[in-house]
């Protein structure tokens, strides 16, 4: 079940890992930097303003799941994350803010 919690990120996607910039509806996992557990957190990017690979832009995201046991509390403003597709790091970013 998709969550209603939304948040903004600053993100860069790597040309060495992707051929194109993702579009709205993209569903990667975020792994928070410094997370010793390296927990994969499912998110949906529903609005994205990144012009080209290797450039920084902004995206609006939501949590994919509303369930206990998913460590979404790790997603906090100013924390950095890796964008994952399977075991591959395809980008990096930082949490900017949460929508009220």
N, C-alpha and C positions, 0 to 999 in steps of 0.2 A: 504494500500500500504506500503510495507516494505521500511524502510529507508536505505540509504547507509552509514550513520554515524556509525562508529564502535568504540569500546572502550574496554580496558582491565580492569578486576576486579580481586581482591584477594577475595576469597570466601571460606566459610566453610558451609557444609550442616550437619544438626544435625541428629544423629542416633535415637533420640527420636521422630523425625518427618517424617523421610523417611526410606525406607528399603534399597535403593540402591543410589549410586551416579548418578545424571542425566547424560544423554548422549547428544551429539551434537544434536541440534534441539529442545532442551528443551525451553519452553516458559513460564516462570514465570512472576510475576510482581515484581518490586522493589518498595519499599516504603522507601524514604529517611529518615534517622534518623533526628529527630528534625523538621520534616515537620508537622506543626500543622494541615494541611489539610489531612494528611495521603493519599495523592493521589497515586493511583495504576498506575505505569508506565510499560506498556507492553514492554518486551524485548525478544530477542531470543539469547540464548547461542549457538553459532555455532561452537565453539572449546573449549574443556574443558580438563584441566589437574589437576584433583583432584583425588587422588588415593583411598582414603577411607573416609567414613563418619567421622565427627569430626576432620578431618585434613584440613589444609589450602592449597589451590592450586590456580591456575589461570585459568581464562576463558576469551574468546573473545566474546563480545556481540554486538548486534545491536538493534536500536530502531525498534519496530514493526510497527509503524505508522509514516507517514509524514503528519501531519495535525495540524492546529492551534488549540489551546485549550488543547493540551496535554503538561504537564509541564516538558518536557525533559530538559529544561534549569536548572532544579534542580540537574541534574546529572553532577557533577563537580569533577575534581581530588581531592583526599583526603577526599571526603565526604563518610560517612558510610551509609549503607542501610540494610534493612531487605529483605530477599527473601520470597515472599508470594506465597502460593497455596491456593486460596480462602482467608479465614480469618486466616489461619494457617501460623505462621512464621516457615519456614523449614530451614532457614539458615541466615547468616549475612555475610556482606562483605564490601569492600571499593573500590571506583573507583581509579584505578591506573593511567591510561592515555588514551588519545584519539589518534586514528590513524590519520595520516595526509593524 
